[in-house]
Structure formats: structure tokens, C-alpha cells
Amino acid sequence: MSICVTLDIEGVLLPELWTALADHTGEDAFRRTTTEEGDIAVLMHDRLAAARAMGLTRSWITAALTDVMPFAGAVEFLQAIRGRWPTILVSDTFNEMISVVSHKLIWPTIFCHSLQFDNEGILVGYRLRQHDQKPKVVTALRSAGFRIMAAGDSLNDIGMLRSADAGAFINAPAAIRRSHPDLPGFETYGTLFAFFEEAAERLEVLESSSIGRLGVFQC
Amino acid sequence: MSICVTLDIEGVLLPELWTALADHTGEDAFRRTTTEEGDIAVLMHDRLAAARAMGLTRSWITAALTDVMPFAGAVEFLQAIRGRWPTILVSDTFNEMISVVSHKLIWPTIFCHSLQFDNEGILVGYRLRQHDQKPKVVTALRSAGFRIMAAGDSLNDIGMLRSADAGAFINAPAAIRRSHPDLPGFETYGTLFAFFEEAAERLEVLESSSIGRLGVFQC
């Protein structure tokens, strides 16, 4: 069985990191996230302007995020998924932020962007790993022989969910779910896991019907 | 910086699992590995014939592999790599074997094949995730915007090492290294890590020179 799972992180496994930064610094410009604005360039323009105005440093960011905790049940859910299928977290977060807390998720593989700091350590820019990476990662993994199951909660996840063989919302805001009524949506890890198990069975049947192509050998 | 590391597992991070199976069962047919034979179909033909003759079950395999330990320093090396770059283990091992010990490597993301058992639990076949997957995974990850650094020890790693932006042997038998004198080779995790760090710096310079394409934005 050759399935790979791709998951969003913020809003799915742990709280929005920019919101935690807003809480810690009191800067409301950090409060908007991909649940409200799907264009990361728009979000980052406002975030960087605020960061420069306040002199936001990398160590300040680290301090603000140190106490961020995964949602209740998130680690157990992620471990259950990782125990069944290779799993990659694909996120529009930034390495310098998520790395503060990734040990709390037991070091999953994460594809994300990076921040840039000036010589005084102040946040001045960012580098996208790849434009619109989420559906592109799905396409790339498919080219490596995988069928993909995916979950996310935000506008920037839609492309990934629609590119996947089985995609679903988890904890998505009602407005986003209403705009995409054909995508399944779940509110608990248990129901999402059950969706993945059912989808995997269905995909396994598909795969068994193309055995020759995929290289099954019995002695 | 958008680099992904792909690593072989057996012979690189822990001992050959089929050799451990040979030790445990006394079946010498399990002793040949990808360091001697690059064609997995040839290897598996002999392994499956022996497995069927002896009635090798999944629970016997699990018992045989339970005590396999990572090489000294392997976990620390892998954690250092994972802390720096997203890392995927790409192996011609089988899910039902490596899953017995993957917790000892702290649940890395693993792309590998799977075994098939009959109703009595006896090993009767295998399914390749993808034919010649190692170089294909490198190509797929490159299509997702990554530059790739890779390491392996065996004949079946050559394609991956040559497809990567920076590929090197670790702990490869002398005969394999002599056949590929242009590929760098290392005997310790420390020297391989230093090779990756130098390669990453070089790749970062390359990437900085193509900033527009990769989407760097400074405010």
C-alpha cells in the first residue's frame, strides 16, 4: 500500500503561531491568518511592516512561541497517522517559528518557508520555499508513486485538499466549509482518522486492481 | 533555504534487517543484501523461497527484529540532520520490518516497500512501492522545489546519490566505493554531517543567485 499523508499544522495540530505572537507582543497586525486571507503575500506584507516598526527580533519570536502547546489529542493523532502512513506536514509557517515547537510534535517532517533577519536580528523578510507549495507537494509525491490523503483548515489548504486522492477539512471555520460544501469536514481527530482509514481501504482496492503496474510479486 | 535530505536506512543508521533475520533464524539465504546485489527482484526471489520453505511468519520476523539497535551515534546524527533540514528515509526495506524498530529512530518519515502474508501469517510476497524508487523520490522532491542532499551505502543507492545535488557514501564497502570513485565517501557521521553543511552553504549561494524565481520578499 503506497499512501502518503500531508497535513497542515497551524489550526490543525496546534494554534496559529502568528496569533500567539500577537498575544505575546500586543501587536494586532499579527492576528490575521490564512483562515481569513489566502494570499500569503498580503498577510506577510502587513506582518513585516509591523515587525519592522516594533523591532521584532528572532529571540523575541522564540520567547513568544516557547509555551505554544499542541491541541489536546494532536500528538496522539499525529503519532497514529505516522504509525500507519508516511506523513509530511506542509505548512505556510516559517522554519524559524515552527522549529521552536516541533519537538512537541515529536519532530515530524515539515515542508515550510523561512524568515530573514538583519544583522541586528530584526525580522526583515521571508523566503517562500515554493509559491503555492501545498498542491505542488501533492503533485510531486504523486509522481513518486504515492496516493495522497490530506487535511487542513484554511483557505491555503484548498488546493492541497482538492489535489489529494482523499482530502478533508479539520476544524475549518464555518465560512470556509460553506464555500466548499463538497469537501468533507470533521471536528475531531477520531472522525478524521476514521475518514483516512476508509479512504485508505478504498485506495488499496484501486491499487490492487493495478497490481502489475505497481510491482507485486508473489513467490 | 529549501533543502531536503534523503537517507538510506540499513547499513547507514542501523544493521541490515535481513542479516538480523538470518542470525535469528539460521537461514543463510537471508544473508545477502543490497551491498552485494543491486537488483531487489533477485534478492527477494531467494528470500521468499527460503521464507516459504521454513514457514516464516510475520510474528517471527517481529521477534527477530525487536532487539535490532541503531548504530552508535546514529540517532544523534539523524536528529541533527532533522533539526536542520526536512529529512526522508528512502529504503528498499519493508514496512512490516522497519516498523518494528522505527521508534528507536524517533519515528522518521520512511518511504519503503511492503510484505505480503497469507492467511496463516506466512510471508508469501512483497509489493514494491515503486520500481527503482530512490532516484525517483529525488526527482519528485526536486519538482517540489527542493535541492537534495543524500547518503547511502549500497548498490541500490547509487541512483539516488547521483540524482541528488550533493550525494555521498557512508560506510560503503570498499568495492562499491572503488567502482564509483567520483562520489565522496565517509566513514563517520561527523564527517558526513560536515559534508552536508558545506554542500548546504554551496547550494544556498546558488539559491541566493536565483532569488526572484524562488520568491524572496523583503519589506
Boltz contact constraints between the chains, C-beta under 6 A:
constraints:
  - contact:
      token1: [A, 2]
      token2: [B, 129]
      max_distance: 6.0
  - contact:
      token1: [A, 48]
      token2: [B, 219]
      max_distance: 6.0
  - contact:
      token1: [A, 49]
      token2: [B, 219]
      max_distance: 6.0
  - contact:
      token1: [A, 82]
      token2: [B, 107]
      max_distance: 6.0
  - contact:
      token1: [A, 86]
      token2: [B, 109]
      max_distance: 6.0
  - contact:
      token1: [A, 86]
      token2: [B, 110]
      max_distance: 6.0
  - contact:
      token1: [A, 86]
      token2: [B, 111]
      max_distance: 6.0
  - contact:
      token1: [A, 107]
      token2: [B, 82]
      max_distance: 6.0
  - contact:
      token1: [A, 109]
      token2: [B, 86]
      max_distance: 6.0
  - contact:
      token1: [A, 109]
      token2: [B, 109]
      max_distance: 6.0
  - contact:
      token1: [A, 110]
      token2: [B, 86]
      max_distance: 6.0
  - contact:
      token1: [A, 111]
      token2: [B, 86]
      max_distance: 6.0
  - contact:
      token1: [A, 124]
      token2: [B, 218]
      max_distance: 6.0
  - contact:
      token1: [A, 125]
      token2: [B, 217]
      max_distance: 6.0
  - contact:
      token1: [A, 125]
      token2: [B, 218]
      max_distance: 6.0
  - contact:
      token1: [A, 127]
      token2: [B, 216]
      max_distance: 6.0
  - contact:
      token1: [A, 128]
      token2: [B, 215]
      max_distance: 6.0
  - contact:
      token1: [A, 129]
      token2: [B, 2]
      max_distance: 6.0
  - contact:
      token1: [A, 129]
      token2: [B, 145]
      max_distance: 6.0
  - contact:
      token1: [A, 130]
      token2: [B, 145]
      max_distance: 6.0
  - contact:
      token1: [A, 131]
      token2: [B, 215]
      max_distance: 6.0
  - contact:
      token1: [A, 136]
      token2: [B, 144]
      max_distance: 6.0
  - contact:
      token1: [A, 137]
      token2: [B, 144]
      max_distance: 6.0
  - contact:
      token1: [A, 140]
      token2: [B, 140]
      max_distance: 6.0
  - contact:
      token1: [A, 140]
      token2: [B, 143]
      max_distance: 6.0
  - contact:
      token1: [A, 140]
      token2: [B, 144]
      max_distance: 6.0
  - contact:
      token1: [A, 143]
      token2: [B, 140]
      max_distance: 6.0
  - contact:
      token1: [A, 144]
      token2: [B, 136]
      max_distance: 6.0
  - contact:
      token1: [A, 144]
      token2: [B, 137]
      max_distance: 6.0
  - contact:
      token1: [A, 144]
      token2: [B, 140]
      max_distance: 6.0
  - contact:
      token1: [A, 145]
      token2: [B, 129]
      max_distance: 6.0
  - contact:
      token1: [A, 145]
      token2: [B, 130]
      max_distance: 6.0
  - contact:
      token1: [A, 215]
      token2: [B, 128]
      max_distance: 6.0
  - contact:
      token1: [A, 215]
      token2: [B, 131]
      max_distance: 6.0
  - contact:
      token1: [A, 216]
      token2: [B, 127]
      max_distance: 6.0
  - contact:
      token1: [A, 217]
      token2: [B, 125]
      max_distance: 6.0
  - contact:
      token1: [A, 217]
      token2: [B, 126]
      max_distance: 6.0
  - contact:
      token1: [A, 218]
      token2: [B, 124]
      max_distance: 6.0
  - contact:
      token1: [A, 218]
      token2: [B, 125]
      max_distance: 6.0
  - contact:
      token1: [A, 219]
      token2: [B, 48]
      max_distance: 6.0
  - contact:
      token1: [A, 219]
      token2: [B, 49]
      max_distance: 6.0
